Amino acid sequence: MLIGAGWLLGENWERVSYWIETYSNLVVVLVLAALGMGLYLLVRRRRASQCEL
């Protein structure tokens, strides 16, 4: 898989690796925030459906 990704990137692999190194913390924070928001909405929906019963 990594070999295929390297082949597809070609000469742009340095630019992509720089982007990943620069923004990896931001990407992790955004993913964790999205997961937290999804979990919050799931719990909220379950509690609302239990109150209707």
N, C-alpha and C positions, 0 to 999 in steps of 0.2 A: 504494500500500500504506500509506504513512504517513497519507494523507488518510482512508482507511478506518479505520485504527487510531484516529486522532483522533476520528472520528465515533462509533466504538463506545465510546470512553472517556467522551465527553461532558464533563461537569463534573469528572470524576475525573482528568483529565489532569495537573493540578498535583500531586495526591497521588502518582500513578504516577511522574512525573518526579522528585519528591523522593526516592521510594524508590530509583529507579535511580541517582541521584547518590549517595545515602548508602551503598548496598550494592553498587555496581558492582565495587569491588575484591574484596569477599568472593565475589561470584559468579564472577569471573575465577579466583580462587584455587581455588574448589571445582571448576570445570570443568577446570582444569589438573590438579588432583589426581586427578580421575576418569579423565582421559585417561592419566595416568601409571600409575595402577593397572591400567587395561585393557591397556596396553602390556606391563607387567610380567607380567600373567597370560598374555598371548598368548605371550610369549617363553618363559615357564616351561612352558607346555603343549607348545610346539614342541620344546623341548629334551627333555622327557620322552618324547615320541613318537619322537624320533631315537634315544634310548638303548634303546628296546625292539627296534629293528631289529637 
